[in-house]
Amino acid sequence: MTAPALYRYFGSHEELIQHVVGDIFTEIGAGVAAAIDSAGDGITEKMIAACREFRRWGLNDKAEFGMLFGSPLPTLEAAHDDLVAECAAKFSAVFFALFYELWRKQPFPIPRDDEIDPGLRAQLARYQEALGVDLPLGAGLTFLRCWVRLYGMVSLEVFGHLHFALEDAAAMFEITLSELATLVNLEYPLPEG
């Protein structure tokens, strides 16, 4: 197919990019969901599988990772595209559903509302209201802290920002998983036997 022929299906370059980004969000969401499904019934196994799949995908699909999680594309930022937002929400819902399952099965220590900075507390409340979930604000804060660490570690590795010190960041990633496990009161590594 020639480049001009694409515009029989899409009204503009921006619309084409929006569909590509939406498809990539759908692909990574499906990959993480499949990893969770194949991990068995244990919540720790599911969490580890989801995080490892996110890293695996990012390292194998660096250009696509960059489109989703690198610098925002100006045309997508300006468009406020519902398709991209819907696909991104479905991707994030895979992780959030797993986190919510963990909270329901094994609640972990969280800060009380009055221990959270008031400005942050208000933002967390708006975020959770938009998600339509009934979680303590401290649990939502812990979810975001986990995502920031996971995303940060994977991004540094995918974009080559750890090469100054590490040729292979796999062990560092596993340390990050152990730190995430501590945040949500899971045992990591998995017990042998």
Secondary structure as UniProt FT lines:
FT   HELIX           3..6
FT   TURN            7..9
FT   HELIX           13..38
FT   HELIX           43..60
FT   HELIX           62..69
FT   HELIX           74..79
FT   HELIX           82..105
FT   HELIX           113..115
FT   HELIX           118..131
FT   HELIX           137..158
FT   TURN            159..165
FT   HELIX           170..183
FT   TURN            184..185
//
